[in-house]
Amino acid sequence: MQIVNIVASGDLNQRIDYSELTPLHEKLLNNPEKYHGCYIRLSACKATLYKTGKFIFTGLKSPESVQETWDEFYNTLTSVISITSPTPPKVNNIVSVHVLNHPVNLTKLCLTLSFDNVEYEPEQFPGLILRKNGLVSLIFASGKMIITGSTDPERSNRTFEEIQSIINNL
């Protein structure tokens, strides 16, 4: 499994005045007065900070990096503003890529699975969309699989193993 994106969010629990962030100009990726969110460049990802105090981290590659990124974000902000009672981020979504070692007959797989949780329209999209265990999996004929919607890498792995077992028994 390769994690390609982790999205985490939290709340500073206070309104943010973007003008107070001016000293961070080298880390700001946009003019927050022209867009309702302020983008802040961090080591491992990009953070979007809203005037409400809510924030989102996108582009993280490991669950362990969430805490490190939070520490960097918090330290960066507290160098210019006072933050009193923040809610640290929690993981909202993990996007992972898994690779089978063989091609997949998507038509046969579609016919094997319950139609309630499968979408396969090759004229519109080259992959089979499978909803299983509360996650969404995109399965391609090449054997590549993208799993999204998890908050835990192990859950993604278990879903991959279940789907792999179904495919191997076709």
BAKEGU-636663 format. One line per field, with one value per residue: x, y, z of N, C-alpha, C, O, CB in turn; residue in three letters. Coordinates in nm, 2 decimals, decimal comma, padded with zeros to 4 digits. Last residue first. Glycine has a CB too. Layout:
<atoms>
n_xx [X; ...]
n_yy [Y; ...]
n_zz [Z; ...]
ca_xx [X; ...]
ca_yy [Y; ...]
ca_zz [Z; ...]
c_xx [X; ...]
c_yy [Y; ...]
c_zz [Z; ...]
o_xx [X; ...]
o_yy [Y; ...]
o_zz [Z; ...]
cb_xx [X; ...]
cb_yy [Y; ...]
cb_zz [Z; ...]
r [ALA; ...]
</atoms>
This chain:
<atoms>
n_xx [-01,21; -01,05; -00,91; -01,12; -01,16; -00,90; -00,90; -01,10; -00,97; -00,74; -00,86; -00,96; -00,72; -00,61; -00,79; -00,75; -00,49; -00,51; -00,80; -01,00; -01,11; -01,16; -01,03; -00,81; -00,74; -00,55; -00,44; -00,50; -00,59; -00,85; -00,91; -01,12; -01,16; -01,36; -01,46; -01,60; -01,78; -01,74; -01,75; -01,82; -01,64; -01,62; -01,39; -01,27; -01,30; -01,62; -01,80; -01,78; -01,79; -01,93; -02,02; -02,05; -02,19; -02,37; -02,58; -02,49; -02,23; -02,01; -01,99; -02,00; -01,76; -01,58; -01,63; -01,55; -01,28; -01,03; -00,72; -00,37; -00,16; -00,09; -00,24; -00,16; -00,31; -00,31; -00,53; -00,62; -00,80; -00,96; -00,94; -00,76; -00,77; -00,58; -00,68; -00,84; -00,71; -00,72; -00,55; -00,31; -00,20; 00,02; 00,29; 00,37; 00,15; 00,19; 00,41; 00,31; 00,10; 00,25; 00,42; 00,22; 00,09; 00,30; 00,33; 00,07; 00,08; 00,28; 00,16; 00,02; 00,17; 00,15; -00,06; -00,24; -00,38; -00,54; -00,75; -00,92; -01,12; -01,14; -01,29; -01,12; -00,91; -00,63; -00,49; -00,16; 00,02; 00,31; 00,55; 00,61; 00,36; 00,21; -00,12; -00,39; -00,69; -01,01; -01,15; -00,95; -00,84; -00,71; -00,51; -00,32; -00,12; 00,06; 00,29; 00,55; 00,62; 00,45; 00,40; 00,32; 00,04; -00,15; -00,32; -00,50; -00,68; -00,79; -01,00; -01,18; -01,13; -01,07; -00,91; -00,96; -00,89; -00,82; -00,65; -00,59; -00,33; -00,23; -00,12; 00,03; 00,05; 00,08]
n_yy [-01,53; -01,52; -01,28; -01,11; -01,17; -01,10; -00,82; -00,74; -00,80; -00,64; -00,38; -00,38; -00,39; -00,14; 00,04; -00,02; 00,07; 00,35; 00,52; 00,64; 00,62; 00,72; 00,50; 00,33; 00,21; -00,03; -00,20; -00,37; -00,28; -00,23; -00,09; 00,03; 00,22; 00,21; 00,37; 00,24; 00,09; -00,17; -00,06; 00,01; 00,04; 00,10; 00,02; 00,25; 00,43; 00,58; 00,55; 00,30; 00,14; 00,15; 00,03; 00,02; -00,15; -00,22; -00,36; -00,58; -00,77; -00,93; -01,06; -00,87; -00,73; -00,93; -00,94; -00,67; -00,67; -00,87; -00,74; -00,84; -00,87; -00,80; -00,50; -00,23; 00,06; 00,38; 00,58; 00,84; 00,91; 01,16; 01,28; 01,29; 01,59; 01,86; 02,00; 02,29; 02,55; 02,79; 03,01; 03,18; 03,49; 03,52; 03,47; 03,23; 03,07; 02,97; 02,80; 02,62; 02,50; 02,39; 02,21; 02,04; 01,94; 01,79; 01,60; 01,48; 01,38; 01,19; 00,95; 00,88; 01,03; 01,23; 01,52; 01,67; 01,92; 02,03; 02,29; 02,47; 02,74; 03,00; 03,15; 03,21; 02,91; 02,78; 02,50; 02,39; 02,14; 01,96; 01,94; 02,21; 02,44; 02,73; 02,82; 03,00; 03,10; 03,16; 03,32; 03,55; 03,80; 03,80; 03,62; 03,55; 03,26; 03,13; 03,22; 03,22; 03,48; 03,62; 03,64; 03,89; 03,88; 03,79; 03,99; 03,99; 03,79; 03,70; 03,44; 03,33; 03,01; 02,74; 02,61; 02,28; 02,05; 01,77; 01,60; 01,37; 01,23; 01,05; 00,81; 00,53; 00,22; -00,12]
n_zz [-00,89; -00,67; -00,69; -00,62; -00,35; -00,25; -00,30; -00,12; 00,12; 00,09; 00,09; 00,35; 00,50; 00,42; 00,53; 00,79; 00,82; 00,80; 00,87; 00,76; 00,41; 00,16; -00,10; -00,30; -00,61; -00,78; -01,08; -01,27; -01,51; -01,47; -01,14; -00,90; -00,63; -00,35; -00,06; 00,25; 00,39; 00,30; -00,03; -00,35; -00,64; -00,98; -01,23; -01,48; -01,69; -01,76; -01,97; -02,07; -01,84; -01,57; -01,28; -00,94; -00,66; -00,46; -00,58; -00,71; -00,58; -00,82; -01,06; -01,25; -01,20; -01,28; -01,55; -01,61; -01,54; -01,48; -01,42; -01,42; -01,12; -00,87; -00,76; -00,56; -00,42; -00,27; -00,07; 00,12; 00,40; 00,59; 00,84; 01,14; 01,32; 01,49; 01,80; 01,88; 02,10; 02,28; 02,21; 02,04; 01,91; 01,63; 01,55; 01,64; 01,62; 01,36; 01,39; 01,58; 01,44; 01,22; 01,36; 01,49; 01,26; 01,15; 01,35; 01,34; 01,07; 01,02; 01,08; 00,85; 00,55; 00,37; 00,30; 00,16; 00,37; 00,65; 00,74; 01,00; 01,15; 01,19; 01,02; 00,81; 00,76; 00,61; 00,48; 00,42; 00,26; 00,38; 00,51; 00,58; 00,45; 00,35; 00,36; 00,24; 00,36; 00,21; 00,04; -00,14; -00,11; 00,13; 00,11; -00,15; -00,10; 00,05; 00,31; 00,39; 00,37; 00,54; 00,81; 00,88; 00,82; 01,00; 01,06; 00,85; 00,91; 01,20; 01,29; 01,58; 01,73; 01,72; 01,54; 01,44; 01,18; 00,96; 00,69; 00,44; 00,26; -00,02; -00,08; 00,05; -00,08; 00,00]
ca_xx [-01,29; -01,14; -00,83; -01,06; -01,27; -00,95; -00,80; -01,13; -01,10; -00,72; -00,78; -01,05; -00,82; -00,54; -00,77; -00,88; -00,52; -00,44; -00,70; -00,93; -01,07; -01,26; -01,05; -00,91; -00,73; -00,67; -00,43; -00,47; -00,44; -00,82; -00,88; -01,05; -01,16; -01,25; -01,48; -01,49; -01,78; -01,69; -01,74; -01,84; -01,69; -01,63; -01,51; -01,26; -01,24; -01,50; -01,78; -01,79; -01,66; -01,98; -01,92; -02,08; -02,09; -02,25; -02,61; -02,51; -02,37; -02,04; -01,97; -02,11; -01,89; -01,58; -01,65; -01,68; -01,37; -01,15; -00,85; -00,48; -00,21; 00,02; -00,24; -00,14; -00,27; -00,30; -00,41; -00,63; -00,68; -00,96; -01,07; -00,76; -00,79; -00,64; -00,58; -00,87; -00,73; -00,78; -00,57; -00,41; -00,23; -00,11; 00,23; 00,47; 00,17; 00,08; 00,41; 00,43; 00,07; 00,14; 00,47; 00,32; 00,02; 00,25; 00,44; 00,12; -00,02; 00,31; 00,26; -00,05; 00,17; 00,18; 00,02; -00,11; -00,39; -00,41; -00,74; -00,81; -01,10; -01,04; -01,36; -01,14; -01,03; -00,69; -00,58; -00,27; -00,03; 00,18; 00,49; 00,71; 00,43; 00,31; 00,01; -00,30; -00,55; -00,92; -01,20; -01,01; -00,90; -00,82; -00,63; -00,37; -00,22; 00,06; 00,15; 00,48; 00,70; 00,43; 00,43; 00,47; 00,13; -00,06; -00,22; -00,40; -00,57; -00,78; -00,87; -01,18; -01,13; -01,17; -00,84; -01,02; -00,91; -00,87; -00,68; -00,66; -00,41; -00,29; -00,09; -00,06; 00,12; 00,00]
ca_yy [-01,51; -01,63; -01,41; -01,11; -01,18; -01,24; -00,91; -00,73; -00,86; -00,78; -00,43; -00,37; -00,50; -00,27; 00,04; -00,04; -00,08; 00,27; 00,43; 00,73; 00,56; 00,73; 00,63; 00,32; 00,33; 00,00; -00,09; -00,43; -00,30; -00,35; -00,07; -00,09; 00,23; 00,16; 00,36; 00,30; 00,23; -00,14; -00,18; 00,07; -00,05; 00,17; -00,02; 00,17; 00,30; 00,57; 00,68; 00,41; 00,16; 00,19; 00,00; 00,10; -00,15; -00,14; -00,25; -00,45; -00,72; -00,85; -01,14; -00,97; -00,66; -00,88; -01,06; -00,72; -00,59; -00,87; -00,78; -00,77; -00,92; -00,84; -00,64; -00,29; -00,08; 00,30; 00,48; 00,79; 00,86; 01,08; 01,27; 01,24; 01,45; 01,79; 01,95; 02,15; 02,48; 02,65; 02,97; 03,08; 03,41; 03,54; 03,60; 03,33; 03,13; 03,07; 02,91; 02,71; 02,57; 02,48; 02,31; 02,12; 02,02; 01,90; 01,68; 01,55; 01,47; 01,33; 01,00; 00,92; 00,92; 01,10; 01,44; 01,63; 01,83; 01,99; 02,17; 02,45; 02,60; 02,93; 03,09; 03,31; 03,00; 02,83; 02,60; 02,41; 02,27; 01,97; 01,82; 02,12; 02,37; 02,63; 02,83; 02,89; 03,14; 03,08; 03,30; 03,41; 03,77; 03,90; 03,57; 03,67; 03,34; 03,09; 03,23; 03,09; 03,39; 03,63; 03,50; 03,86; 03,94; 03,69; 03,96; 04,10; 03,76; 03,82; 03,48; 03,40; 03,15; 02,78; 02,69; 02,41; 02,08; 01,90; 01,61; 01,50; 01,23; 01,18; 00,92; 00,64; 00,35; 00,00]
ca_zz [-01,01; -00,68; -00,70; -00,75; -00,44; -00,24; -00,37; -00,27; 00,09; 00,10; -00,02; 00,24; 00,51; 00,39; 00,38; 00,74; 00,84; 00,69; 00,93; 00,85; 00,54; 00,26; -00,03; -00,19; -00,53; -00,70; -00,98; -01,14; -01,50; -01,54; -01,29; -00,95; -00,78; -00,42; -00,20; 00,17; 00,41; 00,43; 00,06; -00,22; -00,55; -00,85; -01,15; -01,36; -01,72; -01,67; -01,90; -02,17; -01,91; -01,70; -01,38; -01,06; -00,77; -00,42; -00,49; -00,79; -00,56; -00,70; -00,94; -01,25; -01,18; -01,14; -01,47; -01,64; -01,46; -01,58; -01,36; -01,46; -01,25; -00,96; -00,77; -00,69; -00,40; -00,40; -00,09; -00,02; 00,35; 00,47; 00,78; 01,00; 01,31; 01,37; 01,71; 01,87; 01,97; 02,30; 02,34; 02,02; 02,03; 01,69; 01,52; 01,63; 01,75; 01,39; 01,29; 01,61; 01,56; 01,20; 01,28; 01,57; 01,36; 01,08; 01,32; 01,46; 01,11; 00,99; 01,18; 00,97; 00,65; 00,32; 00,39; 00,09; 00,25; 00,60; 00,68; 00,91; 01,10; 01,27; 01,14; 00,91; 00,73; 00,73; 00,45; 00,52; 00,25; 00,31; 00,46; 00,53; 00,56; 00,31; 00,43; 00,22; 00,36; 00,29; 00,17; -00,13; -00,24; 00,11; 00,18; -00,08; -00,17; -00,09; 00,25; 00,39; 00,29; 00,40; 00,76; 00,90; 00,73; 00,94; 01,16; 00,85; 00,81; 01,13; 01,25; 01,45; 01,74; 01,81; 01,64; 01,47; 01,31; 00,99; 00,83; 00,47; 00,39; 00,03; -00,17; 00,08; -00,08; 00,00]
c_xx [-01,27; -01,23; -00,92; -00,99; -01,21; -01,06; -00,85; -01,03; -01,13; -00,85; -00,77; -00,98; -00,92; -00,64; -00,71; -00,87; -00,66; -00,48; -00,64; -00,81; -01,00; -01,22; -01,16; -00,91; -00,85; -00,64; -00,56; -00,44; -00,40; -00,67; -00,83; -01,03; -01,07; -01,27; -01,35; -01,53; -01,67; -01,69; -01,68; -01,85; -01,70; -01,70; -01,50; -01,39; -01,22; -01,44; -01,66; -01,77; -01,66; -01,85; -01,98; -01,97; -02,14; -02,15; -02,49; -02,54; -02,39; -02,19; -02,02; -02,11; -02,01; -01,72; -01,66; -01,72; -01,52; -01,26; -00,95; -00,61; -00,33; -00,03; -00,13; -00,15; -00,25; -00,24; -00,42; -00,50; -00,70; -00,82; -01,07; -00,90; -00,80; -00,66; -00,65; -00,77; -00,77; -00,81; -00,63; -00,43; -00,34; -00,11; 00,09; 00,42; 00,29; 00,10; 00,31; 00,44; 00,19; 00,12; 00,37; 00,38; 00,11; 00,17; 00,40; 00,23; 00,02; 00,20; 00,29; 00,04; 00,09; 00,18; 00,04; -00,02; -00,26; -00,44; -00,60; -00,81; -00,99; -01,03; -01,26; -01,21; -01,05; -00,80; -00,64; -00,36; -00,15; 00,15; 00,37; 00,65; 00,53; 00,37; 00,09; -00,17; -00,47; -00,77; -01,12; -01,04; -00,97; -00,90; -00,74; -00,50; -00,24; -00,04; 00,16; 00,34; 00,64; 00,51; 00,43; 00,50; 00,28; 00,04; -00,12; -00,29; -00,47; -00,66; -00,88; -01,04; -01,13; -01,16; -00,93; -00,94; -00,97; -00,89; -00,73; -00,69; -00,47; -00,36; -00,14; -00,02; 00,01; 00,09]
c_yy [-01,63; -01,62; -01,53; -01,24; -01,19; -01,26; -01,06; -00,82; -00,86; -00,86; -00,58; -00,42; -00,50; -00,39; -00,10; -00,05; -00,11; 00,12; 00,35; 00,65; 00,67; 00,67; 00,63; 00,45; 00,31; 00,12; -00,06; -00,32; -00,37; -00,38; -00,21; -00,08; 00,12; 00,17; 00,32; 00,29; 00,31; 00,01; -00,13; -00,05; 00,02; 00,07; 00,05; 00,13; 00,21; 00,44; 00,69; 00,54; 00,27; 00,23; 00,04; 00,06; -00,06; -00,13; -00,16; -00,33; -00,59; -00,81; -01,06; -01,05; -00,76; -00,82; -01,02; -00,84; -00,63; -00,80; -00,77; -00,82; -00,84; -00,90; -00,68; -00,44; -00,14; 00,16; 00,41; 00,70; 00,80; 01,04; 01,18; 01,23; 01,41; 01,64; 01,87; 02,09; 02,33; 02,58; 02,83; 03,01; 03,31; 03,46; 03,63; 03,47; 03,23; 03,14; 03,02; 02,83; 02,67; 02,57; 02,42; 02,23; 02,11; 02,00; 01,81; 01,64; 01,55; 01,43; 01,15; 00,99; 00,97; 00,99; 01,30; 01,55; 01,79; 01,89; 02,15; 02,31; 02,59; 02,79; 03,03; 03,26; 03,10; 02,93; 02,65; 02,52; 02,28; 02,12; 01,84; 02,00; 02,27; 02,57; 02,71; 02,91; 03,01; 03,12; 03,21; 03,39; 03,63; 03,87; 03,67; 03,63; 03,46; 03,17; 03,21; 03,10; 03,25; 03,53; 03,50; 03,72; 03,91; 03,75; 03,86; 04,07; 03,87; 03,80; 03,60; 03,44; 03,21; 02,93; 02,75; 02,49; 02,22; 01,92; 01,75; 01,50; 01,37; 01,15; 01,06; 00,76; 00,46; 00,12]
c_zz [-01,10; -00,81; -00,72; -00,78; -00,59; -00,34; -00,36; -00,35; -00,06; 00,07; -00,02; 00,11; 00,39; 00,39; 00,34; 00,58; 00,78; 00,70; 00,82; 00,91; 00,63; 00,40; 00,07; -00,12; -00,43; -00,62; -00,91; -01,04; -01,37; -01,53; -01,34; -01,10; -00,83; -00,57; -00,27; 00,02; 00,33; 00,46; 00,19; -00,12; -00,41; -00,75; -01,02; -01,31; -01,60; -01,68; -01,81; -02,10; -02,02; -01,78; -01,52; -01,16; -00,88; -00,54; -00,46; -00,70; -00,64; -00,70; -00,81; -01,12; -01,17; -01,11; -01,32; -01,56; -01,49; -01,50; -01,47; -01,41; -01,29; -01,09; -00,87; -00,68; -00,54; -00,36; -00,22; -00,04; 00,21; 00,44; 00,66; 00,95; 01,17; 01,39; 01,59; 01,76; 01,98; 02,17; 02,36; 02,16; 02,00; 01,82; 01,58; 01,60; 01,75; 01,52; 01,33; 01,52; 01,59; 01,32; 01,26; 01,49; 01,44; 01,17; 01,25; 01,43; 01,24; 01,03; 01,15; 01,07; 00,77; 00,42; 00,34; 00,18; 00,20; 00,48; 00,63; 00,86; 01,01; 01,23; 01,23; 01,04; 00,84; 00,69; 00,58; 00,46; 00,35; 00,30; 00,37; 00,46; 00,50; 00,43; 00,40; 00,29; 00,34; 00,27; 00,26; 00,01; -00,24; -00,01; 00,17; -00,02; -00,09; -00,17; 00,10; 00,33; 00,29; 00,32; 00,60; 00,84; 00,75; 00,85; 01,11; 00,95; 00,82; 01,04; 01,17; 01,42; 01,60; 01,83; 01,74; 01,57; 01,32; 01,14; 00,86; 00,62; 00,41; 00,16; -00,12; 00,00; -00,05; 00,00]
o_xx [-01,33; -01,32; -00,88; -01,00; -01,26; -01,07; -00,83; -01,07; -01,17; -00,85; -00,79; -01,04; -00,95; -00,64; -00,75; -00,94; -00,68; -00,49; -00,71; -00,74; -00,95; -01,30; -01,25; -00,81; -00,96; -00,54; -00,66; -00,41; -00,29; -00,63; -00,78; -01,13; -00,95; -01,37; -01,25; -01,62; -01,66; -01,60; -01,58; -01,94; -01,60; -01,82; -01,40; -01,50; -01,17; -01,50; -01,60; -01,73; -01,56; -01,81; -02,07; -01,85; -02,26; -02,03; -02,51; -02,54; -02,30; -02,26; -02,07; -02,21; -02,10; -01,78; -01,75; -01,83; -01,60; -01,33; -00,96; -00,62; -00,38; 00,04; -00,09; -00,08; -00,32; -00,15; -00,53; -00,39; -00,80; -00,72; -01,17; -00,98; -00,84; -00,59; -00,76; -00,78; -00,74; -00,93; -00,59; -00,33; -00,44; -00,04; 00,05; 00,49; 00,31; 00,08; 00,34; 00,47; 00,16; 00,11; 00,40; 00,39; 00,09; 00,18; 00,45; 00,23; 00,00; 00,22; 00,32; -00,01; 00,09; 00,19; -00,05; 00,09; -00,17; -00,52; -00,54; -00,87; -00,96; -00,94; -01,30; -01,20; -01,00; -00,78; -00,70; -00,31; -00,22; 00,22; 00,33; 00,70; 00,53; 00,43; 00,05; -00,11; -00,48; -00,74; -01,15; -00,98; -01,05; -01,01; -00,86; -00,60; -00,19; -00,05; 00,24; 00,28; 00,67; 00,46; 00,41; 00,62; 00,35; 00,12; -00,02; -00,18; -00,35; -00,55; -00,96; -00,96; -01,08; -01,19; -00,89; -00,91; -01,02; -00,90; -00,69; -00,75; -00,39; -00,44; -00,10; 00,10; -00,09; 00,19]
o_yy [-01,64; -01,70; -01,63; -01,29; -01,28; -01,37; -01,13; -00,88; -00,96; -00,96; -00,65; -00,50; -00,61; -00,47; -00,16; -00,13; -00,22; 00,05; 00,28; 00,70; 00,77; 00,69; 00,54; 00,50; 00,29; 00,13; -00,07; -00,36; -00,42; -00,50; -00,29; -00,06; 00,12; 00,14; 00,37; 00,21; 00,43; 00,06; -00,05; -00,14; 00,07; 00,03; 00,05; 00,19; 00,10; 00,34; 00,80; 00,64; 00,32; 00,35; -00,03; 00,07; -00,06; -00,10; -00,04; -00,22; -00,50; -00,82; -01,13; -01,11; -00,74; -00,84; -01,07; -00,85; -00,62; -00,86; -00,67; -00,93; -00,76; -00,98; -00,60; -00,51; -00,10; 00,15; 00,39; 00,75; 00,72; 01,12; 01,11; 01,16; 01,49; 01,57; 01,83; 02,12; 02,27; 02,56; 02,76; 02,97; 03,34; 03,36; 03,74; 03,57; 03,30; 03,26; 03,13; 02,94; 02,79; 02,69; 02,54; 02,35; 02,23; 02,12; 01,92; 01,75; 01,67; 01,55; 01,23; 01,08; 01,09; 00,87; 01,25; 01,53; 01,88; 01,80; 02,24; 02,22; 02,68; 02,72; 03,00; 03,32; 03,08; 03,02; 02,57; 02,62; 02,18; 02,21; 01,74; 01,96; 02,25; 02,65; 02,59; 03,02; 02,92; 03,17; 03,20; 03,44; 03,60; 03,92; 03,64; 03,62; 03,48; 03,15; 03,26; 02,99; 03,16; 03,49; 03,40; 03,69; 03,88; 03,67; 03,84; 04,12; 03,84; 03,80; 03,62; 03,47; 03,14; 02,98; 02,81; 02,43; 02,28; 01,83; 01,85; 01,40; 01,47; 01,05; 01,16; 00,80; 00,47; 00,13]
o_zz [-01,21; -00,82; -00,78; -00,89; -00,66; -00,40; -00,46; -00,44; -00,12; 00,01; -00,12; 00,03; 00,34; 00,31; 00,24; 00,52; 00,72; 00,60; 00,74; 01,00; 00,58; 00,49; 00,06; -00,08; -00,46; -00,56; -00,98; -00,92; -01,35; -01,54; -01,27; -01,17; -00,79; -00,62; -00,24; -00,02; 00,35; 00,53; 00,19; -00,13; -00,36; -00,78; -00,95; -01,33; -01,61; -01,67; -01,80; -02,17; -02,05; -01,78; -01,57; -01,13; -00,92; -00,51; -00,43; -00,75; -00,62; -00,80; -00,72; -01,08; -01,09; -01,01; -01,25; -01,50; -01,40; -01,42; -01,55; -01,36; -01,21; -01,15; -00,95; -00,60; -00,64; -00,29; -00,28; -00,02; 00,19; 00,44; 00,63; 01,02; 01,08; 01,47; 01,61; 01,65; 02,08; 02,13; 02,45; 02,22; 01,95; 01,83; 01,59; 01,62; 01,85; 01,53; 01,33; 01,56; 01,63; 01,31; 01,27; 01,54; 01,46; 01,16; 01,27; 01,48; 01,24; 01,03; 01,24; 01,14; 00,80; 00,39; 00,27; 00,15; 00,20; 00,50; 00,57; 00,92; 00,93; 01,28; 01,35; 01,14; 00,95; 00,61; 00,65; 00,41; 00,37; 00,33; 00,30; 00,35; 00,38; 00,51; 00,41; 00,27; 00,43; 00,16; 00,38; 00,10; -00,33; -00,03; 00,19; -00,09; 00,02; -00,29; 00,03; 00,31; 00,21; 00,21; 00,54; 00,82; 00,66; 00,79; 01,17; 00,94; 00,79; 01,08; 01,08; 01,51; 01,50; 01,95; 01,84; 01,68; 01,23; 01,21; 00,79; 00,67; 00,39; 00,18; -00,16; -00,01; -00,13; 00,07]
cb_xx [-01,26; -01,22; -00,74; -00,97; -01,37; -01,00; -00,67; -01,11; -01,21; -00,67; -00,64; -01,11; -00,90; -00,43; -00,68; -00,98; -00,51; -00,29; -00,76; -01,02; -00,97; -01,38; -01,07; -00,88; -00,75; -00,71; -00,37; -00,35; -00,37; -00,85; -00,77; -01,12; -01,12; -01,23; -01,53; -01,36; -01,77; -01,54; -01,65; -01,97; -01,61; -01,71; -01,51; -01,18; -01,10; -01,54; -01,91; -01,92; -01,61; -02,08; -01,87; -02,08; -02,07; -02,19; -02,67; -02,63; -02,41; -01,95; -01,82; -02,10; -01,92; -01,47; -01,54; -01,69; -01,36; -01,19; -00,89; -00,49; -00,26; 00,11; -00,39; 00,00; -00,38; -00,20; -00,41; -00,64; -00,62; -01,02; -01,12; -00,68; -00,92; -00,55; -00,48; -01,02; -00,60; -00,91; -00,67; -00,36; -00,26; -00,22; 00,22; 00,58; 00,19; -00,05; 00,38; 00,56; 00,05; 00,01; 00,52; 00,43; -00,07; 00,16; 00,55; 00,16; -00,15; 00,33; 00,39; -00,12; 00,32; 00,31; -00,03; -00,05; -00,48; -00,32; -00,84; -00,68; -01,24; -01,08; -01,46; -01,22; -01,16; -00,57; -00,69; -00,22; -00,08; 00,07; 00,46; 00,80; 00,33; 00,41; -00,01; -00,28; -00,51; -00,93; -01,34; -00,91; -00,80; -00,76; -00,60; -00,38; -00,35; 00,03; 00,09; 00,47; 00,84; 00,47; 00,32; 00,50; 00,12; -00,14; -00,29; -00,47; -00,63; -00,76; -00,81; -01,28; -01,01; -01,16; -00,76; -01,17; -00,78; -01,01; -00,56; -00,79; -00,32; -00,38; -00,14; -00,05; 00,19; -00,10]
cb_yy [-01,38; -01,65; -01,43; -00,99; -01,07; -01,26; -00,89; -00,58; -00,79; -00,82; -00,37; -00,23; -00,49; -00,29; 00,15; 00,07; -00,12; 00,29; 00,34; 00,79; 00,44; 00,66; 00,74; 00,20; 00,46; -00,13; 00,04; -00,52; -00,17; -00,34; 00,03; -00,22; 00,37; 00,01; 00,50; 00,23; 00,26; -00,19; -00,29; 00,16; -00,18; 00,30; -00,18; 00,24; 00,33; 00,61; 00,70; 00,40; 00,03; 00,32; -00,15; 00,25; -00,29; -00,20; -00,30; -00,48; -00,70; -00,73; -01,18; -01,06; -00,57; -00,79; -01,16; -00,76; -00,44; -01,02; -00,68; -00,77; -01,07; -00,94; -00,69; -00,25; -00,16; 00,37; 00,38; 00,91; 00,75; 01,16; 01,41; 01,11; 01,41; 01,81; 01,86; 02,12; 02,49; 02,67; 03,07; 02,97; 03,50; 03,51; 03,61; 03,29; 03,03; 03,00; 02,85; 02,63; 02,47; 02,41; 02,25; 02,02; 01,93; 01,86; 01,61; 01,44; 01,39; 01,34; 00,92; 00,80; 00,89; 01,10; 01,44; 01,75; 01,89; 01,92; 02,16; 02,48; 02,55; 02,94; 02,99; 03,42; 02,91; 02,91; 02,56; 02,44; 02,31; 01,89; 01,72; 02,07; 02,30; 02,68; 02,84; 02,85; 03,22; 02,93; 03,24; 03,30; 03,78; 04,04; 03,55; 03,79; 03,25; 02,94; 03,37; 03,05; 03,38; 03,77; 03,40; 03,86; 04,09; 03,58; 03,91; 04,23; 03,75; 03,95; 03,36; 03,52; 03,20; 02,71; 02,81; 02,40; 02,07; 01,92; 01,58; 01,53; 01,18; 01,24; 00,90; 00,68; 00,37; 00,00]
cb_zz [-01,09; -00,56; -00,59; -00,77; -00,43; -00,09; -00,30; -00,31; 00,16; 00,24; -00,02; 00,22; 00,64; 00,48; 00,34; 00,78; 00,98; 00,70; 01,04; 00,96; 00,52; 00,21; -00,14; -00,10; -00,61; -00,62; -01,05; -01,15; -01,51; -01,69; -01,31; -00,91; -00,83; -00,38; -00,26; 00,20; 00,55; 00,45; -00,01; -00,21; -00,54; -00,86; -01,14; -01,26; -01,77; -01,52; -01,82; -02,24; -01,97; -01,69; -01,38; -01,03; -00,83; -00,30; -00,36; -00,89; -00,41; -00,70; -00,92; -01,37; -01,30; -01,10; -01,49; -01,79; -01,50; -01,62; -01,24; -01,62; -01,22; -00,89; -00,83; -00,74; -00,32; -00,50; 00,03; -00,13; 00,45; 00,35; 00,73; 00,99; 01,39; 01,25; 01,78; 01,83; 01,89; 02,38; 02,41; 01,91; 02,15; 01,60; 01,37; 01,53; 01,86; 01,39; 01,15; 01,61; 01,68; 01,16; 01,14; 01,62; 01,45; 00,96; 01,23; 01,57; 01,14; 00,84; 01,18; 01,03; 00,70; 00,25; 00,54; 00,04; 00,14; 00,71; 00,56; 00,98; 01,04; 01,42; 01,09; 00,85; 00,72; 00,81; 00,34; 00,66; 00,11; 00,38; 00,57; 00,65; 00,66; 00,20; 00,59; 00,07; 00,48; 00,25; 00,17; -00,18; -00,35; 00,12; 00,32; -00,18; -00,19; -00,10; 00,28; 00,54; 00,35; 00,36; 00,81; 01,05; 00,74; 00,87; 01,28; 00,88; 00,67; 01,22; 01,17; 01,45; 01,82; 01,94; 01,57; 01,51; 01,39; 00,92; 00,92; 00,38; 00,51; -00,07; -00,31; 00,24; -00,22; 00,12]
r [LEU; ASN; ASN; ILE; ILE; SER; GLN; ILE; GLU; GLU; PHE; THR; ARG; ASN; SER; ARG; GLU; PRO; ASP; THR; SER; GLY; THR; ILE; ILE; MET; LYS; GLY; SER; ALA; PHE; ILE; LEU; SER; VAL; LEU; GLY; ASN; LYS; ARG; LEU; ILE; LEU; GLY; PRO; PHE; GLN; GLU; PRO; GLU; TYR; GLU; VAL; ASN; ASP; PHE; SER; LEU; THR; LEU; CYS; LEU; LYS; THR; LEU; ASN; VAL; PRO; HIS; ASN; LEU; VAL; HIS; VAL; SER; VAL; ILE; ASN; ASN; VAL; LYS; PRO; PRO; THR; PRO; SER; THR; ILE; SER; ILE; VAL; SER; THR; LEU; THR; ASN; TYR; PHE; GLU; ASP; TRP; THR; GLU; GLN; VAL; SER; GLU; PRO; SER; LYS; LEU; GLY; THR; PHE; ILE; PHE; LYS; GLY; THR; LYS; TYR; LEU; THR; ALA; LYS; CYS; ALA; SER; LEU; ARG; ILE; TYR; CYS; GLY; HIS; TYR; LYS; GLU; PRO; ASN; ASN; LEU; LEU; LYS; GLU; HIS; LEU; PRO; THR; LEU; GLU; SER; TYR; ASP; ILE; ARG; GLN; ASN; LEU; ASP; GLY; SER; ALA; VAL; ILE; ASN; VAL; ILE; GLN; MET]
</atoms>
